[in-house]
């Protein structure tokens, strides 16, 4: 049943005119009243666009692309490729074009849910969510419920670089999930360092609550454990922080404090690795003669770093483009709705044999 403005007014215990004033923002309303109206809008999933609400499951020409940080090349590359694919997939006929809008969440789970709610109200044709997911049961449940409501409204939901949501595949609300092989990439990267002779390896991890962080760290620890490393030592030589350069710098100084004899540092991503390199240089250490450094993602600047960065290449542009095509229905979803996107080890000058090896 279509929710009307009168339904919202009844739920909020105000007049329809007050609801209209709150939604249009053209008349002062008491803060407590405004909060009550907005809460009713959320609870009832009221569609702000009146004409759209009368069209039941009809969708608009809008496609939302959610990113954690558009300034981060990891997200920017995927979003740009998805947006291009969505534009190229337009039929060229009136009404066939889709408007792709990038929504920057800043890593906020509340903002992520809020954008999905807004896109649902606008009857978006599709939503593409990029990057890892927050590992929080409450947020996962809220996201799963929101995906179901989007699907009920006819919205395609595509995950890009994010592990499958609960129930993905079959009759799931998720159209497709393109998941990066972060665990396999992390394992192969550390195996490369072990093959060079490194055993005292520090790890600068991302935020502990993110799936990308956990999977890359699990791959690293799988390789280290197979080489005989103890769990206690692995925990001691792991420092978590944001996916930024400053985190890499500060975490590397902490790792050197914990073990001044480290011969290698694995960074959560290439941006973090730049901070690691800066910290090592400031301590008078050479790369890779004294300490080897490795990153992850193979962002455009990694090959131009000095020395060029050993890293794991993720096909960010290709995955983003496919996500865009899946979003507008010009590509066939993978079997079961899930595809694992491979990760390729790129060996460059920032890693070498440890001293004495």
Secondary structure, DSSP 8 states (H G I E B T S, - for coil): ----HHHHHHHHTS-HHHHHHHHHT-S---HHHHHHHHHHHHHHT--S-HHHHTTTT---SEEEEEES-TTSHHHHHHHHHHHHHHHHT--SSTTT--EEEEEE-TT-HHHHHHHHHHHHHTT-SEEEEES--B--HHHHHHHHHHHHHHHHTT-EEEEESS---TT-STT-S-SEEEEE-HHHHHHHHHHHHHHHT---EEEEE--TTBHHHHHHHHHHHHHHHHTT--HHHHHHTEEE--SSHHHHHHHHHHHHHH-TT--EEEESSHHHHHHHHHHHHHTT--TTTT-EEE-SB--GGGGGSSS--BEEEE-HHHHHHHHHHHHHTSS---GGGEEEE-EEEE--TT----TT-
